[in-house]
Amino acid sequence: MTAPPKAPAAPLTLLHTSAAHVPVFDALRDRHHPDAVLRHLVVPELLERARAHGPESVAPDVRELLEGVAGPVLVTCSSIGAIGESLAPDLGVAVLRVDRPMAAAAVRTGPRILVLATVESTLAPTVGMLEEEATGPVAIRTQVVAGAWDRFAAGDAAGCRALVAAAADAVADADVIVLAQASMAGAEDLTTTTTPVFSSPRTGLAAALGAPAV
């Protein structure tokens, strides 16, 4: 007797604050998770408001956007990721911030952590998450990479990555460097530093799909 076909898995909804993230995650899906179904929501206004008024200011909008989703959610914006996670019980679905798997790996690498970001609003959420993931004392420093966000916002992703890579290469006395935003991914491939440099999209997507990190 032939077994009935399995019902298709619910799509993974990705909440972005930049359309530039869509091809990044689609490429990761095509390479590592070809059977996965991704649904993209792109709302740049969420980051604009979070930067101006703080992440809590976007909680009602995030709730409204995600109400009724049919499957898990991956929030790819580090500034509002904690807001998404906090809404999971009310939404009744799993909500993962893209940078949490990266944070877990970073604190296992060493206690001296440098967080690089391109916008100020992501620093506090990232530091808080690293402290949550740590099982022992950690010393966390932060740095906003001057000019990198302006490059990214102008559509110059390569220029943004180059500035981030240069900032990472200038780091001393750190055990690990964390690239706080998904938009910084790829900069780690340009660095020459011997310090491990972690970005979030690959491991975040794998975790949200329930797959081993690739």
ZATIBA-350688 format. One line per 8 residues: for each residue x, y, z of N, C-alpha, C, O. Coordinates in Angstrom, 3 decimals. Atoms other than C-alpha are relative to their C-alpha. Example, Ala and Ser with C-alpha at 12.3 -4.5 7.8 and 13.67 -1.06 7.14 Angstrom:
2
0.890,-1.190,0.000,12.300,-4.500,7.800,0.900,1.200,0.000,1.936,1.181,0.665; -0.820,-1.190,-0.060,13.670,-1.060,7.140,-0.770,1.090,0.730,-0.261,2.198,0.899
***
This chain:
214
0.854,-1.195,0.000,0.000,0.000,0.000,0.890,1.246,0.000,1.804,1.368,0.816; -0.816,-1.213,0.111,1.437,3.344,-1.001,-0.380,0.990,1.083,-1.555,1.295,1.281; 0.251,-0.981,-1.058,1.811,5.809,1.833,-0.489,1.305,-0.610,-0.024,1.709,-1.676; 0.473,-1.288,0.529,-0.089,9.060,1.368,1.116,1.015,0.000,1.991,0.956,0.863; -1.054,-1.021,0.041,2.084,12.019,0.397,-0.060,0.880,1.235,-1.129,1.161,1.776; -0.062,-0.903,-1.142,3.256,14.226,3.199,-0.567,1.364,-0.368,-0.397,1.853,-1.484; 0.483,-1.363,0.221,1.535,17.543,3.574,1.196,0.940,-0.091,2.172,0.768,0.640; -1.134,-0.926,0.109,3.804,20.392,2.493,0.201,0.763,1.297,-0.761,1.117,1.979
-0.320,-0.756,-1.214,5.575,22.158,5.336,-0.496,1.435,-0.141,-0.542,1.989,-1.239; 0.417,-1.395,0.018,4.292,25.575,6.312,1.170,0.867,-0.438,2.317,0.568,-0.104; -1.110,-0.868,0.419,6.306,28.365,4.722,0.634,0.692,1.189,-0.010,0.913,2.214; -0.698,-0.823,-0.979,8.893,30.214,6.740,-0.177,1.456,-0.419,0.212,1.849,-1.518; 0.169,-1.423,0.269,7.957,33.882,6.940,1.214,0.755,0.502,1.587,0.635,1.669; -1.149,-0.823,-0.371,10.937,36.236,6.941,-0.435,1.458,0.023,-0.943,1.980,-0.970; 0.323,-1.416,-0.133,10.381,39.763,8.234,1.284,0.803,-0.153,2.192,0.706,0.672; -1.191,-0.791,0.323,12.922,42.155,6.688,-0.308,1.487,0.155,-1.465,1.901,0.083
0.132,-1.453,0.081,13.511,45.880,6.972,0.762,0.568,-1.196,0.899,1.784,-1.330; -0.636,-0.431,1.250,15.403,45.998,3.660,-0.240,-1.059,-1.060,-0.092,-2.254,-0.801; 0.203,0.936,1.104,14.589,44.444,0.301,1.293,-0.680,-0.414,1.263,-1.722,-1.070; -1.285,0.600,0.368,18.305,43.742,-0.107,0.188,-1.377,0.626,1.000,-2.166,0.144; -0.153,1.297,-0.655,17.908,40.769,2.241,-0.674,-1.135,-0.768,-0.299,-2.297,-0.608; 0.768,1.054,0.677,15.492,38.896,-0.020,0.898,-0.891,-0.862,0.858,-2.109,-0.691; -0.856,0.882,0.802,18.048,37.664,-2.596,1.046,-0.740,0.823,1.451,-1.840,0.448; -0.979,0.671,-0.853,20.519,36.830,0.193,-0.588,-1.286,0.565,0.042,-2.342,0.503
0.607,1.180,-0.605,18.124,34.452,1.912,-0.523,-0.972,-1.048,-0.523,-2.182,-0.818; 0.395,0.907,1.079,16.763,33.076,-1.353,1.197,-0.804,-0.495,1.073,-1.993,-0.786; -1.203,0.713,0.450,20.319,32.207,-2.393,0.413,-1.063,1.015,0.811,-2.162,0.630; -0.315,0.991,-1.025,20.957,30.470,0.939,-0.988,-1.163,-0.064,-0.594,-2.321,0.074; 1.003,1.055,0.157,17.690,28.553,0.510,0.330,-0.897,-1.188,0.314,-2.122,-1.075; -0.282,0.783,1.207,18.600,27.492,-3.021,1.226,-0.887,0.183,1.282,-1.996,-0.349; -1.242,0.755,-0.156,22.047,26.341,-1.930,-0.108,-1.101,1.044,0.389,-2.209,0.839; -0.056,0.923,-1.132,21.343,24.624,1.369,-1.340,-0.648,0.350,-1.362,-1.713,0.967
1.327,0.495,-0.411,17.561,24.103,1.748,-0.962,0.078,-1.184,-1.962,0.791,-1.106; 0.769,-0.200,1.230,16.100,23.675,-1.747,-1.482,-0.336,0.106,-2.270,0.119,-0.724; 1.417,0.331,-0.138,12.805,22.234,-0.515,-0.767,0.995,0.861,-1.987,0.893,0.987; 0.656,-0.950,-0.900,12.079,25.132,1.836,-0.805,1.025,-0.791,-0.448,1.397,-1.909; 0.836,-1.047,0.586,9.353,27.646,1.064,0.131,1.243,0.871,-0.172,1.211,2.064; -0.204,-1.251,-0.727,10.141,31.226,2.060,-1.042,1.020,-0.432,-1.368,1.138,-1.613; 0.945,-1.095,0.256,7.647,34.064,2.340,0.613,1.264,0.580,0.879,1.329,1.781; -0.705,-1.206,-0.432,9.190,37.529,2.523,-0.976,1.152,0.264,-1.846,1.452,-0.553
0.688,-1.255,-0.315,7.696,40.566,4.258,1.072,1.072,0.148,1.965,0.937,0.983; -1.013,-1.062,-0.019,9.707,43.758,3.631,-0.658,1.300,0.439,-1.517,1.842,-0.255; 0.614,-1.219,-0.566,8.855,46.771,5.806,1.114,0.911,0.511,1.441,0.872,1.697; -1.110,-0.869,-0.420,11.671,49.373,5.861,-0.376,0.972,1.113,0.478,1.370,1.905; 0.421,-0.990,-0.993,9.592,51.721,8.031,0.235,-0.474,1.426,0.381,0.343,2.335; -0.208,0.505,-1.359,10.073,49.427,11.019,1.370,0.406,0.534,1.491,0.828,1.684; -1.331,-0.391,-0.445,13.797,50.098,11.173,0.103,1.506,0.161,0.735,1.991,1.099; -0.045,-1.457,-0.105,13.333,53.797,10.538,-0.594,0.454,1.332,-0.042,1.325,2.004
0.645,-0.389,-1.251,10.964,54.041,13.493,0.798,-0.491,1.207,0.924,0.219,2.204; -0.792,0.528,-1.119,13.096,51.799,15.722,1.236,0.854,0.244,1.622,1.066,1.393; -1.172,-0.854,-0.161,16.123,53.994,15.070,-0.371,1.336,0.624,0.390,1.892,1.415; 0.400,-1.325,-0.483,14.171,57.174,15.817,-0.605,-0.041,1.402,-0.396,0.872,2.201; 0.783,0.015,-1.233,12.026,56.047,18.748,0.244,-1.215,0.886,-0.377,-1.346,1.940; -0.276,1.189,-0.790,13.436,52.762,20.010,-0.774,-1.210,-0.500,-1.864,-1.059,-1.052; 0.642,1.209,0.522,12.568,49.143,19.174,-1.411,-0.223,0.518,-2.255,-0.731,-0.221; 1.330,0.249,-0.552,9.540,49.037,21.500,-1.091,0.724,-0.786,-2.254,0.321,-0.765
0.999,-0.790,0.726,7.832,51.612,19.304,-0.633,-0.761,-1.155,-1.715,-0.399,-1.617; 0.534,0.723,1.157,7.336,49.067,16.517,-0.765,-1.252,0.395,-1.259,-1.962,-0.480; 0.649,1.241,-0.427,5.809,46.279,18.632,-1.425,-0.149,-0.545,-1.762,-1.229,-1.030; 1.360,0.179,0.539,2.172,46.981,17.601,-0.008,-0.329,-1.494,-0.821,-1.131,-1.955; -0.042,0.253,1.448,3.106,47.016,13.915,0.495,-1.411,-0.296,-0.026,-2.083,-1.187; -0.504,1.355,0.217,5.119,43.801,14.154,-1.084,-1.019,0.329,-1.262,-1.996,-0.398; 1.094,0.900,-0.364,2.220,42.107,15.935,-1.036,-0.073,-1.125,-1.472,-1.159,-1.508; 1.010,-0.036,1.059,-0.211,43.225,13.230,0.495,-0.709,-1.262,-0.266,-1.423,-1.915
-0.553,0.627,1.195,2.101,42.087,10.434,0.021,-1.521,0.101,-0.186,-2.221,-0.891; -0.217,1.434,-0.159,2.590,38.625,11.905,-1.233,-0.750,0.478,-1.218,-1.980,0.525; 1.215,0.688,-0.418,-0.913,37.889,13.151,-0.530,-0.860,-1.146,-0.670,-0.394,-2.277; 0.577,0.882,1.008,-2.310,34.893,11.307,1.011,-0.706,-0.873,0.616,-1.415,-1.798; -0.979,0.729,0.808,0.997,33.623,9.884,-0.189,-1.496,0.222,-0.573,-1.930,1.308; 0.317,1.423,-0.035,0.763,29.930,9.110,1.170,-0.870,0.440,1.036,-2.093,0.490; -1.162,0.797,-0.369,4.215,28.851,10.233,1.011,0.840,0.740,0.689,1.940,1.189; -1.025,-0.719,-0.764,7.468,29.919,11.874,0.408,1.302,-0.680,0.175,1.522,-1.868
-0.406,-1.331,0.462,8.906,33.410,11.553,1.475,0.196,0.320,1.944,-0.170,1.398; -1.385,-0.404,-0.214,12.489,34.592,11.139,0.075,1.511,-0.185,-0.218,2.027,-1.264; -0.152,-1.457,0.072,13.112,38.273,11.947,1.449,0.295,-0.333,2.347,-0.021,0.448; -1.372,-0.183,0.476,16.167,39.356,9.980,0.602,1.335,0.389,1.774,1.583,0.109; -0.513,-1.302,-0.446,16.512,42.859,11.453,0.392,-0.102,1.459,-0.455,-0.383,2.307; -0.480,0.140,-1.372,18.644,42.838,14.591,-0.577,1.049,0.939,-0.687,0.806,2.140; 0.541,-1.055,-0.859,17.161,46.084,15.870,-1.358,-0.380,0.583,-1.699,0.037,1.690; 1.355,0.331,-0.452,13.668,44.578,16.156,-0.174,-1.488,0.276,-1.290,-1.936,0.536
0.104,1.443,-0.191,14.470,40.873,16.572,-0.564,-0.372,1.356,-1.382,-1.287,1.456; 0.493,0.319,-1.337,13.841,40.882,20.320,-1.492,0.276,0.117,-2.197,-0.429,0.838; 1.433,-0.285,0.005,10.432,42.456,19.735,-0.757,-1.166,-0.618,-1.776,-1.603,-0.084; 0.647,1.145,0.640,9.521,39.645,17.358,-0.045,-1.208,0.915,-1.084,-1.854,1.050; -0.042,1.148,-0.919,10.647,36.984,19.822,-1.004,0.158,1.137,-1.654,-0.813,1.523; 0.890,-0.218,-1.144,8.619,38.554,22.637,-1.465,-0.209,-0.352,-2.288,-0.459,0.528; 1.389,0.145,0.434,5.438,38.303,20.569,-0.384,-1.445,-0.299,-1.559,-1.734,-0.527; 0.266,1.388,0.385,5.756,34.561,19.882,-1.138,-0.639,0.797,-1.995,-1.280,0.189
1.098,0.643,-0.729,3.467,33.418,22.741,-1.378,0.483,-0.447,-2.310,-0.316,-0.540; 1.291,-0.529,0.439,0.658,35.716,21.579,-0.328,-0.432,-1.424,-1.491,-0.663,-1.756; 0.224,0.372,1.396,1.128,34.806,17.924,-0.262,-1.492,-0.156,-0.924,-1.911,-1.106; 0.212,1.440,0.066,1.168,31.074,18.628,0.878,-0.706,-0.998,0.578,-1.833,-1.394; -0.956,0.623,0.910,4.087,30.382,16.300,1.407,0.285,0.504,1.618,1.203,1.297; -1.392,-0.240,-0.361,7.842,30.118,16.701,0.509,1.247,-0.714,0.305,1.409,-1.917; -0.619,-1.202,0.572,9.626,33.436,16.155,1.461,0.005,0.423,1.769,-0.002,1.615; -1.435,0.025,-0.264,13.415,33.427,15.871,0.640,1.256,-0.556,0.359,1.657,-1.686
-0.795,-1.098,0.544,15.705,36.400,15.560,1.216,-0.600,-0.696,1.834,-1.536,-0.188; -1.006,0.623,0.868,18.257,35.712,12.849,1.365,-0.096,0.664,2.157,-0.975,0.325; -1.332,-0.051,-0.586,21.236,36.558,15.037,0.169,-0.851,1.252,1.277,-0.925,1.784; -0.147,0.780,-1.236,20.498,34.284,18.015,0.931,-1.204,-0.176,1.778,-1.420,0.691; -0.967,1.093,0.156,22.289,31.188,16.611,1.439,0.505,-0.090,2.350,-0.130,0.441; -1.330,-0.589,0.074,25.270,33.410,15.785,0.494,0.384,1.393,1.656,0.153,1.729; -0.384,-0.409,-1.351,25.264,34.789,19.337,0.394,-1.201,0.840,1.365,-1.147,1.594; -0.323,1.209,-0.758,25.223,31.292,20.806,1.375,-0.529,-0.382,2.132,-0.972,0.482
-1.321,0.451,0.446,28.246,30.355,18.689,1.091,0.951,0.472,2.187,0.514,0.823; -1.018,-0.992,-0.384,30.064,33.583,19.554,0.412,-0.163,1.460,1.603,-0.135,1.770; -0.361,0.095,-1.421,29.877,33.156,23.327,0.718,-1.306,0.309,1.423,-1.398,1.314; -0.757,1.239,-0.179,31.186,29.606,22.970,1.442,0.152,-0.478,2.310,-0.638,-0.107; -1.331,-0.180,0.596,34.210,30.953,21.076,0.966,0.675,0.956,2.153,0.352,0.969; -0.880,-0.688,-0.939,35.562,33.245,23.767,-0.731,1.102,0.720,-1.778,1.548,0.251; 0.724,-0.988,-0.809,34.628,35.796,26.434,0.165,1.446,-0.453,-0.650,2.299,-0.102; -0.222,-1.378,0.435,36.071,38.906,24.763,-0.633,0.177,-1.374,-0.106,-0.292,-2.383
0.817,-0.089,1.208,33.484,39.856,22.160,-0.081,1.447,-0.454,-0.393,2.338,0.336; 0.205,-1.320,0.591,33.477,42.851,19.849,-1.187,-0.075,-0.944,-1.230,-0.919,-1.838; 1.181,-0.088,0.863,30.153,43.746,18.246,0.190,1.166,-0.962,0.347,2.312,-0.540; -0.013,-1.040,1.026,30.342,45.652,14.968,-1.409,0.167,-0.552,-2.096,-0.821,-0.812; 1.312,-0.294,0.554,27.193,47.344,13.685,0.121,1.186,-0.936,1.122,1.903,-0.929; 0.018,-1.174,0.872,26.259,49.902,11.070,-1.012,1.032,0.458,-0.999,2.166,-0.021; 0.938,-0.961,-0.599,23.419,51.514,13.061,0.003,-0.188,1.509,0.153,-1.304,2.006; -0.049,0.007,-1.464,23.306,52.408,16.748,-1.113,-0.846,0.613,-0.919,-1.460,1.662
1.173,0.632,-0.613,19.854,50.895,17.324,0.151,-1.495,0.208,-0.589,-2.085,0.996; -0.155,1.445,-0.166,21.102,47.332,17.009,0.976,-0.373,1.106,1.068,-1.550,1.457; -1.034,0.338,-0.985,23.835,47.569,19.655,-0.591,-0.569,1.283,-0.193,-1.651,1.713; 0.568,0.463,-1.264,21.730,47.248,22.825,-0.690,-1.354,-0.148,-0.467,-2.231,0.687; 0.601,1.324,0.150,19.603,44.359,21.494,1.029,-1.111,-0.185,0.852,-2.212,0.336; -1.016,1.031,0.238,22.717,42.499,20.336,0.768,-0.316,1.274,1.012,-1.483,1.578; -0.714,0.225,-1.255,24.581,42.980,23.607,-0.880,-0.780,0.976,-0.406,-1.701,1.641; 0.902,0.707,-0.889,21.531,41.858,25.557,-0.136,-1.468,-0.358,-0.176,-2.324,0.526
0.128,1.389,0.443,21.197,38.709,23.481,1.276,-0.790,0.292,1.201,-1.943,0.716; -1.257,0.674,-0.310,24.885,37.843,23.864,0.084,-0.319,1.486,0.534,-1.399,1.866; -0.007,0.247,-1.440,24.546,38.206,27.624,-0.968,-1.112,0.372,-0.692,-1.895,1.281; 0.954,1.085,-0.244,21.489,35.931,27.545,0.596,-1.356,-0.358,0.364,-2.344,0.340; -0.546,1.266,0.487,23.393,33.261,25.622,1.231,-0.443,0.773,1.569,-1.627,0.764; -1.244,0.328,-0.699,26.539,33.412,27.758,-0.286,-0.847,1.237,-1.266,-0.619,1.948; 0.109,0.824,-1.212,27.004,30.772,30.451,1.061,0.376,1.034,1.122,-0.220,2.109; -1.027,-0.492,-0.908,29.907,32.608,32.074,0.240,1.468,-0.261,-0.456,2.071,-1.077
-0.278,-1.430,0.196,31.406,36.099,32.299,0.441,0.292,-1.435,1.197,-0.475,-2.032; -0.428,-0.463,1.324,31.796,37.962,29.000,0.308,1.484,0.079,-0.292,2.218,0.865; -0.342,-1.417,0.113,33.381,41.290,28.145,-0.353,0.424,-1.426,0.299,0.011,-2.384; 0.539,-0.357,1.315,31.458,42.894,25.275,0.269,1.468,-0.275,-0.098,2.342,0.511; -0.200,-1.362,0.484,32.565,45.976,23.401,-0.796,0.180,-1.285,-1.097,-0.789,-1.982; 0.793,-0.280,1.194,30.641,47.680,20.618,0.635,1.116,-0.817,1.346,1.974,-0.293; -0.511,-1.041,0.900,31.508,49.800,17.608,-0.934,0.136,-1.194,-1.295,-0.857,-1.826; 0.740,-0.288,1.232,29.451,51.440,14.882,1.010,0.329,-1.091,1.860,1.200,-0.905
-0.936,-0.196,1.102,31.314,51.288,11.570,-0.400,1.260,-0.768,-1.426,1.281,-1.448; 0.329,-1.291,0.606,31.379,54.855,10.306,-0.154,-0.126,-1.509,0.696,-0.700,-2.190; 0.231,-0.050,1.438,29.896,55.326,6.852,-0.586,-1.253,-0.602,-1.040,-1.224,-1.746; 0.445,1.265,0.596,28.858,51.694,6.394,-1.494,0.010,-0.300,-1.913,-0.461,-1.358; 1.437,-0.013,0.251,25.118,52.249,6.761,-0.336,0.899,-1.183,-1.209,0.564,-1.984; 0.264,-0.889,1.135,25.196,55.170,4.324,0.268,-0.721,-1.321,-0.476,-0.551,-2.286; -0.302,0.769,1.214,26.819,52.882,1.749,-1.126,-1.004,-0.282,-1.607,-1.107,-1.411; 1.037,1.008,0.184,24.246,50.136,2.318,-1.311,0.651,-0.439,-1.964,0.169,-1.364
1.259,-0.676,0.329,21.294,52.548,2.206,0.002,0.554,-1.418,-1.048,0.691,-2.045; -0.117,-0.525,1.367,22.612,53.946,-1.078,0.077,-1.112,-1.040,0.219,-0.833,-2.231; -0.046,1.123,0.922,22.644,50.468,-2.611,1.386,-0.537,-0.259,1.569,-1.404,-1.114; -1.381,0.436,0.183,26.396,50.003,-2.322,0.341,-1.051,1.063,1.085,-0.774,2.004; -0.233,1.060,-0.984,26.426,46.701,-0.434,1.475,-0.391,0.044,2.008,-0.690,1.113; -1.419,0.355,0.038,29.977,45.956,-1.581,0.827,1.016,0.776,1.750,0.641,1.499; -0.715,-1.029,-0.741,31.198,49.277,-0.206,-0.223,-0.132,1.496,0.698,0.072,2.288; 0.305,0.234,-1.416,29.445,48.570,3.094,0.844,-1.143,0.537,1.457,-1.024,1.598
-0.771,1.162,-0.453,31.091,45.157,3.354,1.481,0.332,0.115,2.149,-0.139,1.035; -1.416,-0.359,-0.042,34.508,46.650,2.593,0.327,0.803,1.259,1.355,0.568,1.894; -0.236,-0.786,-1.207,34.206,49.183,5.422,-0.086,-0.885,1.247,0.705,-0.732,2.178; 0.144,0.907,-1.145,33.018,46.473,7.828,1.226,-0.893,0.123,1.739,-1.100,1.223; -1.185,0.863,-0.027,35.898,44.188,6.854,1.218,0.756,0.505,2.005,0.214,1.281; -1.131,-0.802,-0.462,38.411,46.986,7.391,-0.089,0.249,1.502,0.924,0.224,2.201; 0.177,-0.202,-1.432,36.934,47.676,10.818,0.335,-1.268,0.773,0.948,-1.206,1.839; -0.309,1.277,-0.661,37.177,43.987,11.718,1.506,-0.241,0.018,2.047,-0.714,1.018
-1.450,0.220,0.065,40.798,43.844,10.589,0.769,0.903,0.962,1.905,0.602,1.330; -0.662,-0.928,-0.926,41.614,46.773,12.878,-0.201,-0.379,1.465,0.351,0.271,2.353; 0.324,0.379,-1.377,40.315,44.984,15.976,1.173,-0.733,0.644,1.781,-1.617,0.041; -1.001,0.708,-0.799,42.790,43.928,18.649,-0.661,-0.506,1.277,-1.740,-0.051,1.656; 0.405,0.576,-1.291,42.373,41.920,21.859,-1.482,-0.386,0.085,-2.171,-0.025,1.038; 1.339,0.596,-0.040,39.079,40.211,20.990,0.129,-1.473,-0.355,0.978,-1.859,-1.158; 0.020,1.421,0.320,38.331,36.495,20.926,-0.909,-0.299,-1.182,-0.727,-1.298,-1.878; 0.957,0.207,1.082,35.487,36.860,18.438,-0.605,1.345,-0.379,-0.788,2.220,0.467
0.645,-1.211,0.508,33.934,39.565,16.276,-1.375,-0.390,-0.529,-1.505,-1.315,-1.330; 1.382,0.257,0.395,30.166,39.626,15.804,-0.461,1.114,-0.933,-0.385,2.293,-0.587; 0.590,-0.962,0.928,28.641,41.328,12.768,-1.497,0.046,0.310,-2.233,-0.891,0.001; 1.297,-0.019,-0.656,25.412,42.479,14.341,-1.179,-0.073,-0.956,-2.257,-0.512,-0.554; 1.147,-0.080,0.913,23.249,42.898,11.229,0.184,-0.931,-1.193,1.298,-1.158,-1.667; -0.040,0.889,1.164,22.352,40.549,8.404,0.581,0.707,-1.218,1.182,0.068,-2.082; -0.516,-0.761,1.141,23.272,43.335,5.975,1.515,0.018,-0.065,2.084,0.398,-1.089; -1.462,-0.003,-0.045,26.918,42.949,7.036,0.589,-1.323,-0.476,1.805,-1.444,-0.628
-0.480,1.328,0.403,27.142,39.318,5.923,0.809,0.086,-1.283,0.483,0.852,-2.189; -0.916,-0.020,1.134,29.913,38.636,3.444,1.263,0.760,0.314,2.302,0.527,-0.303; -1.198,-0.743,-0.383,32.295,41.063,5.114,1.042,-0.928,0.606,2.243,-0.694,0.475; -0.949,0.929,-0.623,33.816,38.137,7.015,0.902,-0.656,-1.037,2.028,-1.041,-0.724; -0.801,0.620,1.053,35.030,36.731,3.690,1.085,0.935,-0.537,1.989,0.497,-1.250; -0.966,-0.993,0.479,36.991,39.938,3.014,1.086,0.294,1.020,2.054,0.988,0.708; -0.940,-0.352,-1.057,38.874,40.070,6.298,1.294,-0.795,-0.106,1.346,-1.856,-0.728; -1.276,0.702,-0.108,42.477,39.112,6.919,0.337,-0.328,1.449,1.341,-0.991,1.711
-0.249,0.247,-1.418,42.251,38.986,10.722,-0.055,-1.487,0.311,-0.760,-2.245,-0.357; 0.065,1.384,-0.464,42.873,35.704,12.509,-1.094,-0.196,1.054,-1.376,-1.325,1.456; 1.107,0.083,-0.953,40.064,36.511,14.955,-1.249,-0.498,-0.723,-1.573,0.020,-1.792; 1.231,0.471,0.650,36.874,34.561,14.125,-1.010,1.137,-0.155,-1.225,1.921,0.769; 1.010,-1.027,0.302,34.240,36.801,12.490,-1.283,-0.720,-0.389,-1.297,-1.510,-1.333; 1.266,0.697,0.214,30.606,35.658,12.621,-1.051,0.938,-0.565,-1.186,2.078,-0.119; 1.187,-0.694,0.480,27.622,36.801,10.585,-1.198,-0.929,0.168,-1.037,-2.103,0.504; 1.195,0.710,-0.454,24.016,35.694,10.972,-0.867,-0.705,-1.039,-1.532,-1.668,-0.657
1.024,0.566,0.871,22.068,34.805,7.791,0.027,-1.516,-0.154,-1.023,-2.155,-0.076; -0.055,1.442,0.292,23.317,31.258,7.128,-0.483,-0.826,1.187,-1.340,-1.696,1.035; 0.381,0.779,-1.164,23.005,29.927,10.667,-1.427,0.326,0.453,-2.138,-0.548,0.950; 1.363,-0.382,-0.388,19.806,31.876,11.339,-1.038,-0.702,-0.847,-2.035,-1.200,-0.324; 0.950,0.674,0.879,18.041,30.454,8.314,-0.048,-1.496,0.302,-1.127,-2.087,0.353; -0.033,1.432,-0.291,19.177,26.925,9.106,-0.761,-0.316,1.267,-1.508,-1.293,1.316; 0.697,0.229,-1.267,17.898,27.197,12.672,-1.505,0.166,-0.154,-2.282,-0.616,0.393; 1.437,-0.248,0.174,14.552,28.628,11.600,-0.680,-1.122,-0.782,-1.865,-1.394,-0.591
0.536,1.115,0.781,14.093,25.747,9.159,0.138,-1.332,0.727,-0.280,-2.373,0.220; -0.184,1.227,-0.764,15.004,23.231,11.839,1.075,-0.896,-0.536,1.099,-2.092,-0.244; -1.078,0.777,0.606,18.051,22.123,9.914,1.297,0.234,0.761,1.445,1.275,1.401; -1.299,-0.266,-0.608,21.597,21.679,11.234,0.654,1.203,-0.682,0.438,1.440,-1.870; -0.744,-1.118,0.591,23.790,24.755,10.713,0.929,-0.546,-1.068,1.578,-1.574,-0.872; -0.796,0.473,1.122,25.577,24.428,7.387,1.227,0.884,-0.187,2.029,0.645,-1.090
***
